């Protein structure tokens, strides 16, 4: 399968601690990036902030993505908008209007009104707690409250959009 500009690359749980916490709270997909072309991805991650990577490097780091194609006409505008955020830090708090962007937040702002995603209440639970031990420790270290219920986004909810067509795994 050849990627096209604007395709969304969804990453499944790689069983790192943060991936496990995200998967417990929201579902299988824990990361998402946007194809700039058939060899380049733009995404937001804790390690790089908002950055562009070669597809091969992205796959080596995050595994084989599932590819979804958005039903949008003006992909060039989406990519141009995403590129304006290059170099921004990762929004580690996931707070709305927090410094920088997290992965699905980048997708939201890049697509804007061309592919509106329904805001999702932020969730940080596990099977037994409203706030998992992982997330409580994470936010304690940041020195801020866990933003349970605030509006946000997550890759799992995005992948369920009726405006995305699942193409398969790379």
Phi, psi and omega in degrees: 000135177262130176288150172240153176306134179096344176301145178257131181252110182261132183254133177275165179310121177262007175067027167278160183306315181293320177302316180299318180293318178296313181299321179295328183272325189233333180136193190299314184280131184239354182205154178212142175226170181244129175289125175278321174204198185282357182230001187224142181233140170248135182201170177242127180220158179302326183286320188246348193069212177275120186212160171256141179225151169298144180305318181298319178293317178302313180293322179297325183275323189245354181092187183278118181279155165271137186252131176236138179254122178285149178268076179229153182268318190258069182294327181301320178293321178300312181295316179300318179295316179300319182295335179294343181264359179306136180089349177292150178286168174282135178279085186292340180274341186063010178291141172301137182063020173290165180296128178081197183222145168262172193304307183287336175294320176300316179299315179303310184287328179293316181279332177048228183281355177287332178209077183290130175260137179294127177303142180245136174294132180294136182232141183223029185272171167229194185297336186236349185228148175294328174232119182291160178301321179301308183292324178298315178295320179301310182286329174300318180294325177284341180077026178227162179288150176291125187277050181302129175085347178293154181290139180196209180208166174205152183301321182300313179294321179300317183298340181274000181298136178290349180267009176244136177253123178288127180258333182133188180259144176284000000 
